Amino acid sequence: MNNLKTYSPYAICLAWCLMMFCTPFSTMAQSLDEKVDAIEASFNQQRIEWEDLRLEKIQRDIKKNGLPKRSSREKIVWHPGYYFSYSETHEQPKWVAHMIMPEITEFAVPRVDRFLQDDSFKELSSSNAPYAGQKSKKYDRGHMAPAADFQWSEKAIDASFYFSNISPQRSTLNQKFWRNLEVFVRNYVRYYQSPLYVVTGPVLKSGLAKLESKDGTEEISIPEEYFKVLLDLKRKRAIGFLVPQNASSRSKPSKYAMKIDEVEKESGVDFFASFRAKTEDALEEQLDYEIWDLSRNPSPATPVTLTEKDHDNGIYNTLEAKDHIGEKIKVVGKVIAVMQSDEGLIRLALDKNYSSGKTSITIPGIPWSRRASWPFREFRAMHVIAEGTVKKGAFGRVSLEIENIDDIELWVK
């Protein structure tokens, strides 16, 4: 006969409860701590793997879309986060190409100011000696690809402190206007939550003044100007900036904004050379500063001038729309604000500010919220064409009520 005792499920359950309540709390706490540590270790490992893959993808994308044209003998180097070409004559980068990722809004990796010489060349890159040799600290170690653009990646932040990414900038430039320009660019990425290609560098030429080390063994050219060009590939937008060393801290970025092909003439750098000539020309001839400046709503616009052919196709400007109350037509106008309607819906204000304006587009079926309004911000400062029914509002305002979000498109004349 089997001598093993059998127990009912109730007895087993009771025994388990007694064991749990009698287990010392310190043992349970220790077990919980071990679980948390294990999960954190796994998370950190995945974070490292994600960062490596992200950097690998960025390297591929910059190489495909973001590099300037270079000669067959010109050496370009990849450091985590950016490509660059180095001038040993001037002991600083010719240009630095990187991408600003929307992850800058999600992570804040701490910055550690540890400048390093770069051993990517036969001879070491410039060092700290010329900067330390100044009698007064007139020139800063100016990042071309700023560390703050990489605050999602510890490896990229560390790599940004190589002297091959550094150029001597006046302290008054580096700490004021140039910093403000970098914030201006990052704000664009935060606003649209999509990557931005950036190429930055000094304008290098013969006859530049030098910054020398105390013993006279090392010298760096002091540029008179710096360039920064931006490419939003998703929206097919591009713009350039050419900034002098003596730029006023009170200046707006608009003062130094210009077409990229104009920056090319001054800098000698052929940007975004991987695109077909037609695409490259279209990007480099743009100069629409308002779509980049997110510090305020775009300025009011006058109604678009249309032809009789446009009218025959049912297309009217915002001023003409008031003559078609109750009709279903297409209206063209510049988006100068994304706002909340009286009914709590999303509304795009066209041409004039809503407080004094004439026409707006009411988006159907989408209550106002920051998240809901986000995709419509992409129309900011752009001309759009929308099809809908014209409604008469208060104070002479006109509203175009559309049936579907797809009824709004960019207007390309």
DOTORTI-771681 format. One line per field, with one value per residue (C-alpha): residue in one letter; x, y, z. Coordinates in steps of 0.1 Angstrom, whole numbers, plus 5000, padded with zeros to 4 digits. Example, Ala and Ser with C-alpha at 12.3 -4.5 7.8 and 13.67 -1.06 7.14 Angstrom:
code: (a	s)
px: (5123	5137)
py: (4955	4989)
pz: (5078	5071)
END
This chain:
code: (m	n	n	l	k	t	y	s	p	y	a	i	c	l	a	w	c	l	m	m	f	c	t	p	f	s	t	m	a	q	s	l	d	e	k	v	d	a	i	e	a	s	f	n	q	q	r	i	e	w	e	d	l	r	l	e	k	i	q	r	d	i	k	k	n	g	l	p	k	r	s	s	r	e	k	i	v	w	h	p	g	y	y	f	s	y	s	e	t	h	e	q	p	k	w	v	a	h	m	i	m	p	e	i	t	e	f	a	v	p	r	v	d	r	f	l	q	d	d	s	f	k	e	l	s	s	s	n	a	p	y	a	g	q	k	s	k	k	y	d	r	g	h	m	a	p	a	a	d	f	q	w	s	e	k	a	i	d	a	s	f	y	f	s	n	i	s	p	q	r	s	t	l	n	q	k	f	w	r	n	l	e	v	f	v	r	n	y	v	r	y	y	q	s	p	l	y	v	v	t	g	p	v	l	k	s	g	l	a	k	l	e	s	k	d	g	t	e	e	i	s	i	p	e	e	y	f	k	v	l	l	d	l	k	r	k	r	a	i	g	f	l	v	p	q	n	a	s	s	r	s	k	p	s	k	y	a	m	k	i	d	e	v	e	k	e	s	g	v	d	f	f	a	s	f	r	a	k	t	e	d	a	l	e	e	q	l	d	y	e	i	w	d	l	s	r	n	p	s	p	a	t	p	v	t	l	t	e	k	d	h	d	n	g	i	y	n	t	l	e	a	k	d	h	i	g	e	k	i	k	v	v	g	k	v	i	a	v	m	q	s	d	e	g	l	i	r	l	a	l	d	k	n	y	s	s	g	k	t	s	i	t	i	p	g	i	p	w	s	r	r	a	s	w	p	f	r	e	f	r	a	m	h	v	i	a	e	g	t	v	k	k	g	a	f	g	r	v	s	l	e	i	e	n	i	d	d	i	e	l	w	v	k)
px: (5000	5013	5025	5026	5000	4977	4964	4933	4937	4923	4951	4977	4964	4963	4999	5010	4993	5010	5044	5040	5029	5056	5084	5105	5098	5135	5136	5106	5121	5154	5136	5118	5150	5166	5137	5140	5177	5173	5147	5169	5199	5178	5164	5199	5212	5183	5189	5225	5215	5188	5213	5239	5212	5199	5234	5240	5207	5217	5251	5234	5208	5234	5256	5226	5211	5231	5267	5283	5301	5337	5368	5381	5410	5390	5387	5355	5353	5324	5321	5290	5263	5281	5303	5330	5358	5389	5413	5448	5458	5434	5433	5395	5366	5357	5321	5302	5271	5247	5210	5189	5164	5130	5144	5159	5125	5125	5160	5184	5218	5241	5269	5305	5329	5359	5376	5398	5423	5412	5435	5415	5444	5481	5487	5465	5439	5442	5444	5435	5469	5459	5428	5448	5474	5450	5459	5422	5395	5383	5376	5356	5359	5329	5310	5300	5277	5265	5264	5228	5217	5227	5212	5195	5229	5258	5282	5273	5277	5311	5321	5310	5339	5366	5386	5379	5343	5356	5363	5374	5344	5343	5328	5303	5291	5293	5275	5249	5237	5252	5236	5203	5205	5211	5181	5161	5170	5162	5128	5119	5126	5107	5077	5075	5089	5108	5145	5164	5197	5222	5256	5277	5312	5336	5342	5379	5402	5437	5449	5429	5443	5457	5451	5485	5497	5520	5550	5542	5541	5504	5481	5445	5429	5402	5372	5354	5321	5302	5275	5247	5223	5191	5172	5138	5136	5100	5086	5111	5122	5157	5174	5209	5225	5258	5269	5298	5320	5308	5271	5250	5234	5203	5200	5173	5182	5163	5191	5215	5191	5197	5193	5216	5231	5241	5258	5276	5291	5305	5317	5328	5309	5284	5256	5233	5251	5235	5202	5194	5202	5166	5158	5190	5183	5147	5159	5188	5168	5143	5141	5109	5121	5086	5081	5112	5106	5083	5087	5055	5026	5033	5026	4992	4991	4972	4948	4963	4958	4939	4930	4897	4908	4911	4876	4863	4877	4858	4890	4887	4908	4898	4884	4863	4849	4824	4806	4799	4780	4763	4783	4808	4841	4878	4895	4932	4950	4981	4978	4988	4975	4961	4935	4903	4869	4840	4826	4857	4869	4903	4904	4930	4931	4939	4956	4946	4948	4915	4908	4908	4906	4880	4884	4891	4888	4869	4882	4854	4850	4882	4878	4906	4936	4974	4977	4949	4961	4996	4995	4978	5007	5026	5006	5020	5030	5022	4996	4968	4938	4907	4873	4842	4810	4813	4795	4788	4800	4799	4816	4820	4840	4837	4843	4849	4835	4852	4839	4872	4907	4920	4902	4931	4963	4993	4988	5015	5009)
py: (5000	5034	5053	5087	5110	5129	5164	5182	5213	5234	5221	5229	5264	5270	5258	5281	5312	5304	5301	5334	5353	5337	5345	5374	5407	5413	5381	5393	5428	5413	5392	5422	5442	5414	5414	5452	5449	5422	5441	5473	5453	5439	5474	5490	5463	5468	5506	5501	5478	5503	5532	5512	5503	5539	5552	5526	5537	5574	5567	5550	5578	5606	5588	5584	5619	5643	5645	5673	5666	5656	5649	5614	5621	5637	5615	5616	5601	5587	5592	5581	5606	5625	5625	5651	5662	5676	5703	5697	5731	5749	5722	5721	5705	5716	5705	5683	5664	5651	5645	5658	5631	5636	5615	5647	5653	5619	5616	5639	5622	5643	5662	5658	5684	5662	5674	5649	5648	5627	5599	5593	5608	5603	5632	5640	5666	5700	5700	5724	5741	5771	5777	5776	5799	5829	5858	5865	5839	5856	5823	5793	5757	5759	5727	5723	5694	5705	5680	5690	5677	5642	5642	5608	5591	5590	5577	5606	5632	5619	5619	5655	5666	5655	5685	5674	5687	5720	5754	5787	5809	5842	5838	5864	5843	5808	5817	5839	5841	5807	5790	5807	5794	5759	5761	5775	5744	5720	5736	5728	5691	5692	5708	5684	5653	5641	5640	5670	5668	5695	5704	5729	5743	5772	5792	5783	5803	5815	5844	5838	5849	5822	5811	5799	5777	5794	5775	5784	5747	5746	5770	5770	5793	5816	5817	5849	5832	5799	5782	5759	5744	5724	5698	5685	5656	5646	5680	5688	5720	5735	5767	5780	5804	5823	5838	5862	5859	5893	5885	5905	5885	5905	5894	5871	5840	5856	5882	5855	5832	5826	5802	5772	5778	5812	5796	5773	5802	5817	5785	5764	5734	5716	5704	5675	5663	5628	5641	5644	5678	5689	5679	5695	5728	5729	5725	5749	5777	5779	5808	5806	5816	5816	5779	5774	5801	5787	5815	5831	5826	5834	5870	5876	5872	5888	5866	5846	5860	5835	5833	5829	5793	5787	5801	5778	5749	5761	5775	5809	5829	5838	5871	5857	5829	5853	5856	5818	5813	5779	5766	5738	5753	5751	5778	5788	5806	5807	5790	5815	5797	5764	5770	5759	5769	5781	5746	5731	5718	5723	5753	5766	5804	5815	5847	5870	5865	5850	5880	5903	5878	5866	5829	5797	5760	5739	5703	5678	5652	5660	5678	5702	5688	5692	5657	5660	5694	5681	5669	5701	5721	5708	5733	5762	5791	5771	5778	5751	5744	5729	5718	5724	5743	5780	5791	5827	5834	5864	5897	5891	5859	5830	5794	5766	5734	5704	5668	5649	5657	5646	5676	5697	5697	5719	5744	5743	5768)
pz: (5000	4991	5023	5006	5021	4997	5004	4992	4970	4999	5022	4996	4991	5028	5032	5003	5019	5053	5036	5018	5050	5070	5045	5058	5040	5034	5012	4991	4988	4977	4951	4938	4936	4916	4891	4887	4882	4856	4837	4838	4825	4797	4789	4789	4765	4742	4744	4733	4704	4693	4694	4673	4647	4647	4640	4613	4596	4599	4583	4554	4549	4551	4526	4503	4506	4527	4515	4495	4463	4468	4447	4440	4464	4491	4522	4542	4576	4596	4634	4652	4641	4613	4582	4576	4553	4570	4558	4571	4556	4579	4606	4608	4590	4554	4562	4586	4575	4601	4608	4636	4647	4664	4693	4707	4722	4740	4755	4772	4774	4795	4777	4789	4775	4767	4735	4717	4689	4659	4648	4616	4595	4590	4612	4643	4639	4656	4694	4722	4721	4698	4719	4752	4737	4735	4758	4762	4753	4721	4703	4714	4703	4680	4672	4636	4644	4679	4708	4715	4681	4693	4728	4721	4717	4741	4714	4690	4717	4726	4690	4685	4707	4682	4671	4635	4643	4658	4643	4661	4665	4683	4718	4709	4679	4694	4726	4711	4675	4665	4695	4687	4651	4663	4686	4656	4636	4665	4670	4634	4641	4673	4656	4627	4644	4614	4605	4590	4570	4580	4565	4584	4581	4578	4546	4541	4518	4515	4536	4567	4601	4624	4659	4672	4701	4727	4713	4677	4666	4658	4641	4630	4604	4617	4592	4585	4578	4585	4565	4575	4550	4558	4539	4549	4524	4534	4526	4498	4515	4517	4529	4536	4560	4557	4590	4596	4627	4638	4636	4661	4689	4682	4646	4635	4614	4585	4582	4570	4552	4515	4487	4489	4455	4468	4498	4473	4455	4487	4503	4473	4486	4463	4486	4482	4451	4451	4437	4400	4386	4383	4419	4432	4414	4427	4463	4460	4445	4473	4497	4517	4552	4568	4566	4587	4613	4640	4665	4653	4629	4593	4581	4566	4528	4500	4480	4452	4417	4396	4359	4341	4334	4371	4376	4349	4369	4400	4417	4436	4460	4495	4485	4457	4479	4496	4463	4463	4496	4496	4466	4465	4451	4455	4475	4474	4502	4524	4558	4585	4615	4628	4655	4672	4658	4678	4676	4690	4656	4639	4616	4592	4588	4553	4540	4569	4607	4620	4642	4612	4584	4559	4552	4570	4564	4589	4593	4596	4624	4643	4677	4685	4704	4701	4688	4663	4650	4645	4609	4597	4610	4580	4559	4579	4557	4526	4500	4499	4478	4495	4481	4502	4507	4514	4546	4558	4593	4616	4610	4573	4577	4553	4562	4538	4553	4537	4537	4539	4551	4517	4502	4513	4492	4487	4459	4433	4405)
END
